[in-house]
Amino acid sequence: MAKRGYTNTVLTAIALLLGGVVLGQFAQSGSPALSSAGASGPPTKGGGFVSPAEQRITMINELRALGRKVDSLQARLDKGFSVKVTEMPPVRVQESKSKK
């Protein structure tokens, strides 16, 4: 009979711990009062939150800078290059073995 009392006590403790875990998960992600605090996104290194609007502005600025660099490369390619060959290796021509 003592074994049954021990089993019931352990099962009750497990049920209470699981209930605490479920309530903790709900409090972190499911509570409207906690999730509408005005901050969103993952925490940053400084402990604050990242604004999605700020992220988008940063991404747009980076894309504009990248676009300017691509335009600069395109302008250089459009001007053309002057190439001077100073040394040429011997040319080897392999004959194809295809039957015609």
C-alpha positions as a printed Julia matrix, in Angstrom:
100×3 Matrix{Float64}:
  0.0    0.0     0.0
  2.92   2.37    0.66
  4.06   1.85   -2.94
  0.73   3.08   -4.24
  0.93   6.27   -2.16
  4.45   6.95   -3.47
  3.27   6.45   -7.08
  0.34   8.81   -6.59
  2.63  11.46   -5.06
  5.14  11.24   -7.91
  2.39  11.36  -10.55
  0.85  14.41   -8.87
  4.23  16.17   -8.81
  4.75  15.4   -12.5
  1.28  16.7   -13.37
  1.96  19.95  -11.46
  5.3   20.43  -13.19
  3.76  19.83  -16.63
  1.0   22.3   -15.81
  3.64  24.87  -14.89
  5.46  24.3   -18.18
  2.23  24.73  -20.17
  1.36  27.92  -18.31
  4.89  29.24  -18.85
  4.66  28.6   -22.59
  1.27  30.29  -22.75
  2.57  33.3   -20.85
  5.53  33.66  -23.24
  3.72  33.39  -26.56
 -0.02  33.13  -26.22
 -1.03  35.92  -23.9
 -2.45  38.95  -25.77
 -1.45  41.26  -22.91
  2.2   40.26  -23.21
  2.43  40.05  -26.99
  0.95  43.51  -27.69
  3.61  45.4   -25.76
  4.59  47.24  -28.95
  7.89  45.46  -29.54
  8.27  42.68  -32.02
 11.0   40.52  -33.43
 13.8   38.73  -31.68
 15.79  40.39  -28.93
 19.03  42.05  -29.98
 22.41  41.83  -28.25
 21.61  44.97  -26.27
 18.42  43.42  -24.91
 15.99  45.54  -26.96
 13.82  44.44  -29.84
 14.33  44.96  -33.55
 11.68  46.88  -35.41
 10.63  45.27  -38.7
 10.32  48.74  -40.23
 13.93  49.54  -39.3
 15.05  46.22  -40.78
 13.28  46.99  -44.06
 14.77  50.48  -44.24
 18.24  49.04  -43.68
 17.65  46.4   -46.36
 16.42  49.01  -48.85
 19.49  51.18  -48.22
 21.78  48.18  -48.72
 19.99  47.29  -51.97
 20.4   50.85  -53.23
 24.13  50.76  -52.44
 24.42  47.42  -54.23
 22.54  48.86  -57.22
 25.01  51.77  -57.42
 27.93  49.33  -57.42
 26.36  47.25  -60.18
 25.73  50.4   -62.23
 29.37  51.39  -61.8
 30.52  47.94  -62.98
 28.16  48.11  -65.95
 29.52  51.53  -66.94
 33.06  50.17  -66.84
 32.08  47.17  -68.96
 30.3   49.41  -71.48
 33.47  51.5   -71.97
 35.43  48.39  -72.9
 38.84  47.14  -71.89
 42.22  47.35  -73.54
 43.94  43.97  -73.38
 47.55  43.44  -74.35
 48.85  39.88  -74.51
 52.5   39.76  -73.55
 53.05  36.02  -73.75
 51.04  33.38  -75.56
 51.28  29.68  -74.76
 51.53  27.25  -77.69
 48.16  26.41  -79.24
 47.2   22.74  -79.42
 44.38  21.63  -81.66
 42.81  18.27  -80.97
 41.27  16.5   -83.91
 37.81  15.15  -83.28
 37.27  11.43  -83.85
 33.67  11.79  -85.01
 32.58   9.89  -88.11
 30.83  11.84  -90.81
